[in-house]
């Protein structure tokens, strides 16, 4: 039930260094492990492909037999020709059926494999520690889950099909060519070194233009996403023309790269076509001479010409799949980099775990001389010692970078302390299973996160075991019921992304209702009223007083009015507790808190006069 968290602006990096880059072949082997459960499907694919190709390539061979053994010697009649035509048609139908089965089998298997990869990748990302998200951009992770897995899908549905079908077709064609005429077959084999040389020469160029097009597309997409997220600022400063000009430049660069890629592909394909036509002319000339000298039969020449026409097709297809294979290897490498990572924050071993029953938790919290930072050698908190009694409300104030949000990140165990310990009811957080810890500690942030879905599902976080009546009761408890009743579909109103359409205060009330439903014993509010107007702040304050009863509550405050009635107020400075006490006591001391308080009152008075 913890919502997405923020941390101090100076804490953008994790202490953990990135692991060494895995071998691309290691990534390939790891991803191909997903194909192992589908061994029978691939065996079926192999045999259906073999039967489809055999039925297709038997047709010229059958015609050669009909021409040489029957028509040429006058040993054929209408019944025979009809019979041969039916056999020919039967082979075509067999080829069609098995090609259809092969394509569907491969698509089904390939999509199933990619769906499994995508599912495991998302599940793995959701289990990663917060330091992982500090290092990784959300856009990059979205690309991993969507674009990279789609590229792998192309490997299973295109590259793999080409390797199996075209490779097998090439072997069958060479077999039939040697079976028909060994001399012509060896002449045909002389083209293989030329084909290999062309493929090597073109491969580098094709890879370059492909990577250039992908790179420029990424720049275009990134620029578009950036402008969409900052459209308000663009319109305020009248930057529409300038941003359109820059978009046009990116778009033109991508267009040029696509044109270069298209030209290279066309040149490669046409070169193969020319080579194939030259080989065909050569075989026709050599075969024609052999037929003229009665060294070869006409039917054999016809079949050989049919095979030589098909000889270059599978080679061309296999070579053209090289780019897709290269991009697949890159995508597999990126995905495997994530899948091989282990969460830095792990659950304790079963023999070391000390489970806590949420109903029996009292809510005592202890920070025992903790030291922690996001980068080695740069501690944010240094030997901080804090002890909170069960049911106590603590207010925390301080300047930006003082370590306030870091404190609550450690209590949620988004990170582990370097030194010291954080305990709930005298049990170290590292000994509590994370699922239980996150039921014990509830977090409400400045910008509450709401998912796309109904209000009722957002309150109960899509857990169907929480009844509708419990949700309504929780909303009544925090004062959100009347607001929800005014909506068109009330509790079934579907919210868009991040709850747009609701005010900041309404979103906060829903997050408070969420807390009531899940009943955490320790409640954390991180700047929960910072962006609210005075009227909405009063509503949220009332909800806060309601949900904090009987709970240990820690309030990170931007507005001091939020924590004036707290049992104890902590003033943090440079990762240490500089002052602590009640509101009245701290004012009487005339220290940092008193200065903050008087500054806040002066700012409020100036704003009121304006």
PyMOL commands that set and color helices and strands:
alter all, ss='L'
color gray80, all
select helices_A, chain A and resi 24-71+78-126+130-135+138-180+182-189+191-229+231-236+240-292+298-320+322-339+358-360+404-411+429-431+434-440+455-460+468-478+481-485+490-492+497-499+504-518+534-547+560-562+583-589+592-609
alter helices_A, ss='H'
color red, helices_A
select strands_A, chain A and resi 365-375+378-388+393-398+419-424+427-428+441-445+453-454+494-495+522-526+552-556+568-573+576-581
alter strands_A, ss='S'
color yellow, strands_A
deselect
rebuild
show_as cartoon
